[in-house]
Amino acid sequence: MKNVLIGLLVVVSLLVVYSFTNASAVTIANATSAEMPASKVNWMTWEEAIEQSKIKKKKIFVDVYTDWCGWCKKMDKATFQKAHIAKYLNENYYPVKFNAEQKAAITVNNKTYKYVKSGRRGYHELAAMITRGKLSYPSIVFLDEAFEVIQPIPGYQDHHKFEVIMTYFATDNHKKTPWSRYAKEYVHMAKRKATTE
């Protein structure tokens, strides 16, 4: 009887493993190229973005995160790993990955920002400045070519919504078009590509 139970457990385990493996293979086989992470964001440090901006001016995109933030990790996987998102960020911004709790001082526009010890966890003064004092993780922040804050946006953004947001600021539409109209009229890159093929 004991051998029969062990045999049944082995068979059930193999079936479970096979079904998960098979489902994963089908999912990968059915995924479109836009869903596969064909490229990645070329994340920079603040120092690298500052140096690059001396050579060529671009807007700066900042992903403000912490090591303990689960939604930050989800946004890394679900949003930033999309090929069209990574490509657009790399081409139109200097993308900066910024740990809001890092200890090292950072100098931007001749002002030095430092880590501030506060409670169990501290925060970086630069994170507080660019989020306008609203430390929420994840947050995304768009800066102009002179490293001045255009807009901080708190919270998780899926790749559909993020695409609209990143193009809004990259194309300077924030200077001439109300967000509500831009978002309503925006045609996603995948749809544009489908209509031109």
N, C-alpha and C positions, 0 to 999 in steps of 0.2 A: 504494500500500500504506500509506504514511504517513497519507494522508487517511482511509482506511478505519479505521485504528487510532484516530485522533483522534475520528472519528465514533462509534465503539464506546464510547470512554471517556466522551464526552458523554452518550450514551444511558444507559449504566450509572450515571453520576453522577445524572442526572435521576431514574432509577428509585429509587435509594437515597434521595434527598431526598424524593421523593413518598411512599415507604413510611414514612419516619419522620414526615413531616407528617401523613399519614393516620392512623397509629397514635396520635399525640398527640391528634388531634381525636376519635378514638373513645374514648380514655381519658378525656378531659375530658367528653365527652358522657355516658359511662356512670357517672361519679363521682356519688355521692350528695351531698346538700347537707351532710351531716355531715363529708364528706371535703374539701369545698371550704373554703378559708380565708375565711369570710364576715366574720370579725372578727379583731381582733388584741389582744394583751395590751397594756394601757396601762402600759408600763414606767415606773418612777419612779427617781429618784436616792434615795440615803439621805436627803438633806435634804428632798426632797419628801414622802417617806413619813413622816418625823418631823413635818413641818408638818401633814399631813393627819390624822395620828393625834391631834393636839391638838384637832381638830374632831370626829372620829368615830373611836372605837376599832375596830380590826380587827387580825387577825393579819397578819404580814408574811411574804411568800414571797420568798426570795432565790435568784436564778439566779447562781451563782458560775462565772465563765468567764474565759478568756484569749483574746486576739486570735489566737493561733496554734493553738488547740484545734479540731481537725476534728470531734470528737464533739459539741462545744458547738454548732457551726454546724448539725450534723445534727439535734440536739435542737431548735434554733430552728425548723427547717423541718418536721420530722416530728412534733413534739409540740406546741410552743407555738402553731403556726399553725392548729391544729384549732379550729374555731369554738366547740365546746362547752368545750374546755379554756380558751381565752381568756376566754370569757364567765364561767366559774366563777371563774377567778382574779381577774378584775376586780371581781366582785361580792362575793367573800368574803375577799380579801386586798388588801394594798398590795403589788403585785409590784415588786420591786427587781431591776434588772439590774446586776450588780456585777463589774467587771473586777478580778480578784484581783491584778493587777499595776499598778493605777493609782497615780499618784504623789501625788495630792492627799490631804491629811489629812481624816479624817472624825470627827466627834464624835457619839457615841451614848451616851445615859444619862450625860452629863457626863464622859465619858472620851474623849480624843482618840487616834485610831489613825493611824499613819503608815506610809509605804512603807519597807521594809527592803531595802537592797541586799544581795544574796546570790548569789554565783556569776555566771553569765551573765545570769540573770534574777533579779529580786527578787520580793518578795511584799508584800502589804498586811497589816499587823497585824490588821485587822478580819477579813480572810479567814481568817487562821490561828485567830482566836478563835472565829468562828462555826462553823468546820468542826472545831473541837476539835483543832486542830493537824494534821489530816489533809488537806493541800492536794492535792486530786485534782480534775481538771477533765474534764467538768463536775461540779459538785456542786450539789445543791439543799438549801436550809436553810429550815426553818420556825421562825418566832419567834412568841412570844405577843404580846399587845397591849402589853406593857411592854418589848418588844424583848429579851426573854430567850430564849435558844435552847431550842426544844423538841426538834428533831432535825435533824442534818445527814445527808444521804444522798448518798454519792459515786456517780459513774458515770452513764452514759447511761440514760434512762428513756423507753421508747416511750409513746405516748399512752394505751394500754390500762392499763399498770401505773401511769403517772403519775396517771391519773384516780382510781384507788383510793387512792393515797397522798395526793393533795391533799384528797380528801373526808374521809379518816380524821382529818386534823389540823383541818380547818375546822369539823367537827362535834363536836370534842372527844371523839371516840371513843377517842383515844389515852389518855384518862384513865380509861376504864371497860371497854374491850373489848380483849382481846389481839389483836395484829396478825394472827396466823394465823387466828383465827376471823373477824375482820372481812373479810380478803381472800377467804376461802373463801365467805362468805355474800354478798359484795357483788354487786349487780346493776348492770351498766353502764348509763349514761344512755340510750344508744341502745336497749337492750332495754326499759328502763322506758317510754320514749317509744312504742315499737312496741306494747307491751301496752295502753297507754291510748288508742291511736288506733283 
